[in-house]
Structure formats: structure tokens, C-alpha cells
Amino acid sequence: MDYSIEFKQKNSRVSDFKRNISEKAFKLINRATLPCKNINKVISSNSNLITIENFFNDTMIVRDVYRYKIKIQQSSYPILVKHSKNEIKNSKFNDLYVMRDKDIDSIVLLLESPHKDEYLESNQLYIPISPAQKKTGDRIENNICILINELISNPKYNLRLNKGEYRIIICNPIQYQTSLYYLYKSKIFKKLRDDIWSEIFNQPKVQDYFLDRINTYKPKLILNGCTKGCSEKINNFIKGKIPGIKYYEISHPFSWSGFNIK
């Protein structure tokens, strides 16, 4: 028997779609309760199709953030500057809205999509916070200067950044939870996440909005830290749509014991 899940949205850039899923994922989602006022689950009469309504609507968007400034100095180690205030409620970090300091050049770090720590469960609602919370965010904070220094000091990467300040913007190409964690609350199904991520990223409205955001940030450097299953699609998209930008593929920040720079 084939098992499927379909998503229907209102007020969203994401069009309705349907995907086959594993029996294990289907049964977990089937059994799970949804303690959320805005998301509905319907099981088909033949019990092999689950319909989820409004999981990818605009209330579930995790917005990009301006997390740090980084100071690049000639022949000196980069300096990370934390913001003195936090504009994003519930964020562990002092995040600012991306429209702040728009006159400062940007370095954009791409992470495929938010997961469980990027939302708060409260009063039967899932409330978006901001990208890269908890351990992923900690590892970015502890290692981003090491990464930037490696890129600008190692001749093999051929990266030159003018001295001065840069905004560090953390951006999810897809701003919805493609892991579907809140539909089953169990260990992540990587193939399911990658399939859902690809299904959404292939939609023209989603791609256009991602490109609009990147162009608005006017980055001097883009770092693709997406997970393996999503990274190649981002590589092809960026190189096709924004040729000439300084761009590197790196490992996901959660595993930053090494950067695997490409």
C-alpha cells in the first residue's frame, strides 16, 4: 500500500501539493495529536492519505534575521559584534530585523529551513522565533569568525573582503518547517524533510521570494550551510540566478567541528 500526505494552504506562497511518504512516518503522523488551533488534520476514508491544512501558511514563517556585525580588519582577526538589544521575541540571541543598517554590506548564511527549536509552543499555537536557535546558533556564534578568517586568509579560497563592518544575516531559503517535526514529534526523517523541502523550493513563487530577499540584502559573500540533501539545489540556483557572487558551500553549523569549505 502507498501512503501519502497532502498539504493545503490559505494565505501562503506555497501551493497545495501531495507526496508519498514511508509507512513509519505515515503512522506517526496519523497517531499524533495536533495541539494547534490553526492546523487541521484529516484522514482519508481508505486510511492511506493524510491531509494537513495550513501547516505552510504565513503564520508559520520564520523570518530572516540580522544577528551580528563582523569587523574585518587588514591583517587582523575578524571581530564579532553582538547587538545590545533583541527585536525578536523569544530568540535566544540579540536579533535585529533585516531592514536595520541596510547601508552596511552583508554576509548571508543560508540554512535550509527551520526545525523544532525555531518555534515556541504556546496556548495551542506554534509561534515562529528566528533561525538557528539553541545549539546551531551557539555554534555559529562560536565559530563564524574562525570560518571568515579561514576564507580571507587562506589563498586557496581567493576571497577578498574590504576592511570594515558587515552584517551577518541568517536566511532560510524556505521559511517553513519542512522537517514536519510538529506533525509527529519524533526523530527527524531526513528523506521526508528533503522531499518536502524540494517540493516547496521547486515552486516558482517560493524561488522568486527567496531571490528577492537575497537581492535586497546585497551580499558581498554567501555561505551555503544547508544540509546535504538541500545544498545542491541551492548551489545550482544561486550560481544560475546570481552569477559572480562570492559564494561557498560549507557544512551545516550544527556540525562545525570542521567547515568542509567548497
Buried (B, 14 or more C-beta within 10 A) or exposed (E): EEBBBBBBBEEBBBBEBEBEBEEEBBEBBBEBEBEBEBBEBEEEEEEBBBBBBBBBBBBBBBBBBBBBBBBBEEEEEBEBEEBEEBBBEBBBBBBBEBEEBEEEBBBBBBBBBBBBBBBBEEEEBBEBBBBBBEEBBBBBBEBBBEBBBBBBEEEEBEBEBEEEEBBBBBBBBBBBBBBBBBBBEEEBBEEBBBBBBBBBBEBEEBBEBBBEBBEBBEBBBBBBBBBEBBBEBBBEBBEEBBEEBBBBBBBBBBEBEEBEBE
